[in-house]
Amino acid sequence: MREPILKAVANPPKILWGPYLPVLLNLGLQFPMMFGALAMFEINPLVFVATIISCHSAIILWGAKEPHISNMIQAFGTTYRSTNNLYKEKGNKFAP
């Protein structure tokens, strides 16, 4: 096998030592909330820096336990679809 394929599988992408997608979701949610709260309520930004660091450290620990969590989130998004059942039964039946 070629080395780049093994390297990509063995080392999933990371941002600041955390899995790619959860870190982007964390920063993408917390930065707008921080700037909105700063504009509306004039809150000290150190409160939000503390929450960003604590959430990021939790994501790093989660990524250490499950390094491929970004791929799992992406796979869940593409496979979690409702199906049309041909037969009136409970549950999802993957019949065409």
Beta strands, then each sheet from edge to edge (+ up, - down):
strand 1: 14-15
strand 2: 18-19
sheet 1: 1+ 2-
end
